[in-house]
Amino acid sequence: MFDPKEYWERCFAGLDDGTYDVSIIGPADACIAYCDRFLGHGSKILDLGCGACNNAQYMAQRGFDVYGIDFSHKAIDFCRRRFNALTLSGDFRTGSLDAIPFPHSFFDSVVSLAVMDHVTLATAAATCREIKRVLTTTGTVLFTFAPFPVDNKIIDEAEVLPDGTMKFIYGVQKGMLFRQYSDSEIRYLLQGFTIAEFTHTDHGTRIIIARP
Ligand SMILES: C[S@@+](CC[C@H](N)C(=O)[O-])C[C@H]1O[C@@H](n2cnc3c(N)ncnc32)[C@H](O)[C@@H]1O
């Protein structure tokens, strides 16, 4: 009844590839800066939790070799239709963050934008192991994490799971998971990586670039 996947399917249900305007919705500034500074021409990139492909589209248009995974069938259908309509090349698959359907050392880069905020701690830890597995030894990963802490109004709409993750039980976000990480929790989560950069935007979003 409060399945997080159903929440995301509801979010993506109304997407129309004919009217969706990627120039308004995205890409994220962090993604643009990361592409400029960390990726070589033709890099093979996995957009993990790609949603409506606002970042994947940008990266494909820049000439990168783009793959996307999301557990929302509606999101993945939309990404495929959108890439077809724009005659862009991309490989989009439904799948879970913590079981990436690609072999070891397959990607030069993984980007996971606004995704780790929406899973439990156990899934986040398993996802980090999977990212490490699919990256080449010289690869990089870009994460964003929501600002910390958020206001109490949000907490009022959610129940807190034993690991501290919030699960929304009221309102339009019913079913959504939301986990707040302190900076030290993020560093602990990413202990299997070498952190190359850890910065905060003016709004408090944490942007992390790490190497396996
Ligand atoms: C806030 S959206 C971010 C989408 C996209 N990265 C962006 O920046 O626009 C979070 C995405 O994570 C996906 N997601 C959440 N939990 C997931 C899981 N366990 N496995 C796969 N995808 C998941 C959702 O379907 C959704 O597309």
The ligand as an SDF file (V2000), in Angstrom:
LIG
                    3D

 27 29  0  0  0  0  0  0  0  0999 V2000
   14.2580   12.3520   -6.9520 C   0  0  0  0  0  0  0  0  0  0  0  0
   14.2390   11.2370   -8.3170 S   0  0  0  0  0  0  0  0  0  0  0  0
   15.7280   11.7120   -9.1400 C   0  0  0  0  0  0  0  0  0  0  0  0
   15.7070   11.4010  -10.6110 C   0  0  0  0  0  0  0  0  0  0  0  0
   16.9200   11.8790  -11.4000 C   0  0  0  0  0  0  0  0  0  0  0  0
   18.1550   11.2980  -10.9070 N   0  0  0  0  0  0  0  0  0  0  0  0
   17.0180   13.3830  -11.3800 C   0  0  0  0  0  0  0  0  0  0  0  0
   17.9850   13.9130  -10.8300 O   0  0  0  0  0  0  0  0  0  0  0  0
   16.1250   14.0360  -11.9140 O   0  0  0  0  0  0  0  0  0  0  0  0
   14.6920    9.6740   -7.5740 C   0  0  0  0  0  0  0  0  0  0  0  0
   14.7050    8.5340   -8.5740 C   0  0  0  0  0  0  0  0  0  0  0  0
   15.2020    7.3510   -7.9480 O   0  0  0  0  0  0  0  0  0  0  0  0
   14.4220    6.2400   -8.3900 C   0  0  0  0  0  0  0  0  0  0  0  0
   14.5560    5.1930   -7.3670 N   0  0  0  0  0  0  0  0  0  0  0  0
   14.2570    5.2930   -6.0470 C   0  0  0  0  0  0  0  0  0  0  0  0
   14.5220    4.1370   -5.4100 N   0  0  0  0  0  0  0  0  0  0  0  0
   15.0040    3.2810   -6.3400 C   0  0  0  0  0  0  0  0  0  0  0  0
   15.4650    1.9280   -6.2970 C   0  0  0  0  0  0  0  0  0  0  0  0
   15.4940    1.2280   -5.1520 N   0  0  0  0  0  0  0  0  0  0  0  0
   15.9090    1.3600   -7.4450 N   0  0  0  0  0  0  0  0  0  0  0  0
   15.8810    2.0620   -8.6140 C   0  0  0  0  0  0  0  0  0  0  0  0
   15.4590    3.3510   -8.7270 N   0  0  0  0  0  0  0  0  0  0  0  0
   15.0300    3.9620   -7.5890 C   0  0  0  0  0  0  0  0  0  0  0  0
   13.0260    6.8080   -8.5410 C   0  0  0  0  0  0  0  0  0  0  0  0
   12.1930    6.0310   -9.3750 O   0  0  0  0  0  0  0  0  0  0  0  0
   13.3180    8.1950   -9.1190 C   0  0  0  0  0  0  0  0  0  0  0  0
   13.3790    8.1670  -10.5150 O   0  0  0  0  0  0  0  0  0  0  0  0
  1  2  1  0
  2  3  1  0
  2 10  1  0
  3  4  1  0
  4  5  1  0
  5  6  1  0
  5  7  1  0
  7  8  2  0
  7  9  1  0
 10 11  1  0
 11 12  1  0
 11 26  1  0
 12 13  1  0
 13 14  1  0
 13 24  1  0
 14 15  1  0
 14 23  1  0
 15 16  2  0
 16 17  1  0
 17 18  1  0
 17 23  2  0
 18 19  1  0
 18 20  2  0
 20 21  1  0
 21 22  2  0
 22 23  1  0
 24 25  1  0
 24 26  1  0
 26 27  1  0
M  CHG  2   2   1   9  -1
M  END
$$$$
